[in-house]
Amino acid sequence: MCSKESEPNSPTAPEATGEVTVAKTTYSGWNDAYEMTNGLVKVVVVPAIGRIMYYGFVDGANILWNNPSFYGKTLPYGQPYRENGAITWANFGGDKVWPTEQSQFPDINGYAWPPDHWFDGGAHAVDEIADGVRLSSQVSNYCGAQSIREIILDPFSSELKINQTIRKAKRAQNSSVEPIEYTIWNVTQIRPPKMALLRLNPNSRLEDRIHLWQQADANLLMSGDVATFFPHPTSSQKAGADSDFWLAAIVDNIVIGEFFRLQTGVYPDNGLSAEVYNCPDYTELELLSPFARLSTGESTHFTISWRLTRLPSDAVSSAQKRDAAVAWLDSFQE
């Protein structure tokens, strides 16, 4: 039987109750949001924009980044967001899914940016399920598919499980792009961290076991099987790897770990399963599933989970914080 989890190093810290409550709430101007808690952590899901917007300890801060410029805003039903008549990205923050590699956006969506609004920003249907909710997007006219995500909080710990499906419902509006190579591409925007951590594959086919964009090597430290990626205060940078098992970051003194398994198949971005994008406002933790060519009625699946822990008080230096985080992350490996 699972034991209740509490935060380390604090006798007054809240504990998981062994029961998850799910209730409707208003969150940052959005009505009919859903809050779930087990006494240890809190999660808020906003169906109106199709994403998770809050994840953190009940007595702490939100680990996810939210964009205050978009509080309470929504997209027109079935339409992208526009400013002065031009299609642009409604960057709400939080966690969502993209259905294809970004290089495919121009052919499938008709423009290189922003992402498919049916997945990123469009209204989702919501159903309450045991210990969580299910979000279902509209079917995208662009790619002919929909996202279905079951977001489930463990009663006894900080673990948030996200069971994800992309289901092909019809052909894409541009028939020349068929068959489409779908990927379940998680994009989790978090507040600027002290560092992000990528687990390097000892059997990697990548040079130096990592792929870098935008001079990312200037803020990258390699140590054993871990790459530590430090955000730059004024520049955007990106790194990726063919990782297995976890991708993580340290926000304030809290470690957020995103757990997954490397699967058999061809991955986007020339073989990457985990990526980190840093910009001055936020950092993105991105997890990718292998490509899947789907016929109408077929689906592809990708399950991930999140966990939180506070660093021990004696982890003071960057190296000590990294080592404590990695020890905790690796402790969940079977």
C-alpha positions, -999 to 999 in steps of 0.1 A, spaced: 0 0 0 13 35 -8 22 57 21 13 93 23 39 117 11 49 149 28 75 175 20 110 169 33 128 189 60 97 206 74 77 191 103 49 216 96 46 209 59 13 197 46 8 160 39 -12 141 12 -45 132 27 -51 100 6 -81 116 -11 -83 138 -42 -109 165 -43 -120 180 -77 -141 212 -77 -150 239 -102 -134 273 -95 -126 306 -111 -90 310 -120 -74 343 -132 -105 354 -149 -116 320 -163 -149 306 -151 -154 269 -149 -118 260 -142 -112 228 -122 -90 227 -91 -78 194 -77 -58 188 -46 -48 160 -23 -37 183 6 -1 182 -6 -2 197 -41 -27 218 -61 -35 215 -98 -57 239 -118 -69 230 -153 -86 256 -175 -108 239 -202 -116 272 -219 -80 273 -231 -72 236 -230 -44 233 -205 -30 229 -171 -23 263 -156 -12 256 -120 9 229 -104 26 235 -70 26 226 -33 -5 239 -15 17 262 7 40 273 -21 40 291 -54 28 279 -88 57 262 -107 40 269 -140 44 302 -158 12 321 -165 10 351 -189 -9 379 -171 -15 396 -204 -39 368 -213 -57 364 -180 -94 356 -187 -90 357 -225 -102 330 -248 -101 323 -286 -131 327 -309 -147 293 -312 -128 273 -339 -107 303 -348 -71 314 -341 -62 344 -320 -58 376 -339 -43 410 -332 -51 439 -356 -65 412 -379 -33 392 -381 -31 356 -368 -8 355 -338 1 333 -308 -21 335 -277 7 325 -253 -14 318 -222 14 298 -205 9 266 -186 10 231 -202 -4 220 -235 2 196 -265 11 202 -301 2 175 -326 31 178 -352 67 188 -355 71 225 -359 87 221 -393 54 208 -406 33 238 -394 35 257 -428 22 228 -449 -4 215 -424 -16 247 -408 -10 271 -436 15 293 -417 48 287 -399 36 302 -366 16 300 -343 8 264 -335 -25 247 -343 -50 267 -323 -74 237 -319 -47 221 -297 -30 252 -283 -56 277 -270 -89 264 -283 -117 255 -260 -117 218 -248 -146 197 -235 -141 185 -199 -153 154 -180 -147 146 -144 -130 112 -139 -116 94 -108 -91 118 -91 -90 141 -120 -104 154 -153 -103 146 -190 -98 173 -215 -108 167 -252 -100 193 -279 -121 200 -309 -111 182 -340 -85 203 -359 -94 212 -394 -57 216 -401 -45 181 -391 -78 162 -388 -71 150 -352 -79 158 -316 -61 157 -283 -75 137 -254 -57 141 -220 -66 125 -187 -50 145 -159 -50 124 -127 -36 134 -93 -22 106 -70 -40 107 -36 -8 100 -17 19 120 -34 28 149 -56 25 127 -87 4 140 -115 -2 115 -143 -11 127 -178 -25 100 -201 -24 115 -236 -40 105 -269 -41 120 -304 -70 105 -323 -73 109 -361 -109 118 -368 -108 130 -405 -84 139 -433 -65 172 -431 -80 202 -450 -48 202 -472 -50 166 -485 -15 168 -500 0 166 -465 -15 131 -459 -3 109 -443 6 131 -415 33 122 -390 18 130 -356 37 134 -324 24 142 -289 45 171 -281 42 184 -245 51 220 -239 53 229 -202 61 266 -195 76 271 -160 88 301 -142 124 310 -148 144 282 -131 179 282 -115 187 254 -139 172 228 -162 185 192 -162 185 168 -192 193 132 -186 218 121 -213 215 88 -231 247 67 -227 239 50 -261 230 83 -278 235 87 -316 239 124 -311 273 141 -311 282 147 -275 248 132 -266 231 165 -270 218 189 -297 222 227 -293 205 257 -308 213 294 -305 247 293 -288 233 272 -260 267 258 -251 276 291 -235 253 281 -205 256 244 -206 275 222 -182 281 185 -189 287 162 -159 285 124 -164 251 116 -177 235 149 -169 235 182 -188 228 213 -167 213 242 -187 214 276 -172 189 303 -185 204 334 -200 189 366 -186 185 383 -219 187 357 -247 167 327 -259 184 294 -261 175 258 -267 190 223 -261 176 188 -267 186 151 -262 174 116 -269 168 112 -232 150 85 -213 131 86 -180 132 122 -169 135 159 -177 137 184 -149 142 219 -136 148 237 -103 125 266 -96 133 285 -65 142 256 -42 118 231 -58 125 204 -83 99 196 -109 105 163 -126 87 152 -158 89 114 -162 85 94 -194 100 64 -212 120 65 -245 100 44 -270 109 25 -301 104 47 -332 115 78 -351 115 110 -330 110 146 -342 138 171 -345 162 144 -358 157 120 -329 150 141 -298 127 130 -270 133 159 -246 140 196 -251 145 227 -231 138 262 -244 149 292 -223 138 328 -227 139 357 -203 102 353 -192 100 315 -188 115 281 -196 98 253 -216 102 217 -207 92 198 -238 86 160 -241 81 144 -275 66 111 -285 77 91 -317 61 99 -350 29 80 -358 12 79 -391 -25 76 -384 -55 66 -406 -89 79 -397 -101 62 -365 -65 54 -353 -48 68 -323 -14 72 -307 -7 74 -270 20 89 -247 18 89 -209 40 112 -187 39 121 -151 51 150 -129 65 151 -94 77 178 -70 102 179 -41 119 206 -21 157 206 -21 174 198 12 186 229 31 222 220 29 222 220 -10 236 255 -14 259 255 -45 247 248 -80 265 215 -80 249 205 -47 215 214 -60 220 195 -92 233 164 -74 204 164 -49 179 168 -77 194 140 -98 195 116 -68 158 123 -62 149 119 -99 168 87 -104 152 72 -72 120 67 -92 137 45 -119 124 9 -118 
